[in-house]
Amino acid sequence: MTRDEDPTTAIVRPTPESEAELAFEGALRPKNLAEFVGQEKVRAQLQLLLDAARMQNRTPDHILLAGPPGLGKTTLAMIVAEESGHPLRISSGPAIQHAGDLAAVLSSLVPGEILFIDEIHRMARSAEEMLYLAMEDFRIDIMVGKGAGATSIPLDLAPFTLIGATTRSGLLPNPLRDRFGFTAHLEFYETHELEEVLVRASRLLALEIASDATAEIAGRSRGTPRIANRLLRRVRDYALVHDTDGLHAVHAALELYDVDELGLDRLDRAVLSAILARFDGGPVGLNTLAVSVGEESETIESVVEPFLVRVGLLTRTPRGRVATKAAWRHLGMTQESPGLFGDDL
Ligand SMILES: Nc1ncnc2c1ncn2[C@@H]1O[C@H](COP(=O)(O)OP(=O)(O)OP(=O)(O)O)[C@@H](O)[C@H]1O
């Protein structure tokens, strides 16, 4: 089963699926650093970087935002643009498949513009190389012609700030990583921070929601604001359709969408279940695991694993992924009866 075929996974997974979801996300995005909940250290670091640039009347240093999806990378890029008073240009690694694609974007930037490249680790290698010079000297060399007659024409760029976002900073080549003046590693949010996100979202959506219900949603949101907001929306739908509210609506809605008490969804459980039932708890290699649950390795590595590791259900070892004792307990399986839920996959 792939992510696209699974409507319930699509709902709680952090990829925007529809116009409505995007509009919903946009409406809830914090507009400045003061509204941005949690990530205190990163906020303070960004504030300093912005203040220093303002005082010296120059563009802020290039910024790399690393971390799992839905933790606020795009939001932070928008905030940096807002707070520095410069326009924001949004692009993404997969859209930059040739150096020419990047040259077109870079050469049209206005002075001070913030260029946000999401999934920067997926940019073409030739574009990456062009970016080195652009980041360092605000200059690119454009190749004209081919073979022996090829010449390179230097082109000066307007000073800009690059904000790169990546779920896999390990895939970035060192020369690129080194050219960012500041790298922020976004961490999963604590439950009380997600409660704050939800209280803010309820206020913006004019929803009345009891604090025990907010706490329950927060505890099941995989440490991720985007998921918290989406679950809030599902609970609101449930409460509306079934004319109910409070904790009852939360429990019923989350059960309907297969979100368990730790916040794991069907894909998380499928991955764990595969490791336990098919590989006796591991170790198992990433690719083998991905094939056995019918998912992309990249999704397993950048979306599923970080949270399973964080809640202590999975460890990564040099020999592969290993489920912890807590994972056996969470899925109600024992090593003596590994096949018990094997057919659930
Ligand atoms: N710190 C925060 N405080 C309040 N809301 C937040 C915070 N971080 C994220 N959000 C909410 O979560 C949603 C997702 O955030 P965002 O799109 O910035 O994540 P992302 O890290 O860029 O994800 P992806 O890597 O998938 O693009 C936003 O709509 C925003 O409303």
The ligand as an SDF file (V2000), in Angstrom:
LIG
                    3D

 31 33  0  0  0  0  0  0  0  0999 V2000
    6.1850   26.5480   15.9250 N   0  0  0  0  0  0  0  0  0  0  0  0
    4.9590   26.5700   15.4030 C   0  0  0  0  0  0  0  0  0  0  0  0
    3.9770   27.2260   16.0260 N   0  0  0  0  0  0  0  0  0  0  0  0
    2.7200   27.2150   15.5290 C   0  0  0  0  0  0  0  0  0  0  0  0
    2.3540   26.5760   14.3920 N   0  0  0  0  0  0  0  0  0  0  0  0
    3.3050   25.9220   13.7300 C   0  0  0  0  0  0  0  0  0  0  0  0
    4.6560   25.8920   14.1870 C   0  0  0  0  0  0  0  0  0  0  0  0
    5.3860   25.1670   13.3230 N   0  0  0  0  0  0  0  0  0  0  0  0
    4.5520   24.7550   12.3740 C   0  0  0  0  0  0  0  0  0  0  0  0
    3.3050   25.2070   12.6080 N   0  0  0  0  0  0  0  0  0  0  0  0
    2.1210   24.9060   11.8160 C   0  0  0  0  0  0  0  0  0  0  0  0
    2.3580   23.6750   11.1440 O   0  0  0  0  0  0  0  0  0  0  0  0
    2.1180   23.8020    9.7470 C   0  0  0  0  0  0  0  0  0  0  0  0
    3.2640   23.1370    9.0170 C   0  0  0  0  0  0  0  0  0  0  0  0
    4.4310   23.9120    9.1460 O   0  0  0  0  0  0  0  0  0  0  0  0
    5.4670   24.0720    7.9360 P   0  0  0  0  0  0  0  0  0  0  0  0
    4.7600   23.9980    6.6170 O   0  0  0  0  0  0  0  0  0  0  0  0
    6.2500   25.2960    8.2160 O   0  0  0  0  0  0  0  0  0  0  0  0
    6.3410   22.7830    8.1340 O   0  0  0  0  0  0  0  0  0  0  0  0
    7.6290   22.3120    7.3120 P   0  0  0  0  0  0  0  0  0  0  0  0
    8.6630   21.9370    8.3140 O   0  0  0  0  0  0  0  0  0  0  0  0
    8.0010   23.3380    6.3030 O   0  0  0  0  0  0  0  0  0  0  0  0
    7.1200   21.0200    6.6030 O   0  0  0  0  0  0  0  0  0  0  0  0
    7.6270   20.4010    5.1890 P   0  0  0  0  0  0  0  0  0  0  0  0
    9.0330   20.0090    5.4120 O   0  0  0  0  0  0  0  0  0  0  0  0
    6.6880   19.2500    5.0100 O   0  0  0  0  0  0  0  0  0  0  0  0
    7.4230   21.4860    4.1720 O   0  0  0  0  0  0  0  0  0  0  0  0
    1.9690   25.2960    9.4670 C   0  0  0  0  0  0  0  0  0  0  0  0
    0.7870   25.5330    8.7860 O   0  0  0  0  0  0  0  0  0  0  0  0
    1.8700   25.9740   10.8080 C   0  0  0  0  0  0  0  0  0  0  0  0
    0.5470   26.4310   11.0050 O   0  0  0  0  0  0  0  0  0  0  0  0
  1  2  1  0
  2  3  1  0
  2  7  2  0
  3  4  2  0
  4  5  1  0
  5  6  2  0
  6  7  1  0
  6 10  1  0
  7  8  1  0
  8  9  2  0
  9 10  1  0
 10 11  1  0
 11 12  1  0
 11 30  1  0
 12 13  1  0
 13 14  1  0
 13 28  1  0
 14 15  1  0
 15 16  1  0
 16 17  2  0
 16 18  1  0
 16 19  1  0
 19 20  1  0
 20 21  2  0
 20 22  1  0
 20 23  1  0
 23 24  1  0
 24 25  2  0
 24 26  1  0
 24 27  1  0
 28 29  1  0
 28 30  1  0
 30 31  1  0
M  END
$$$$
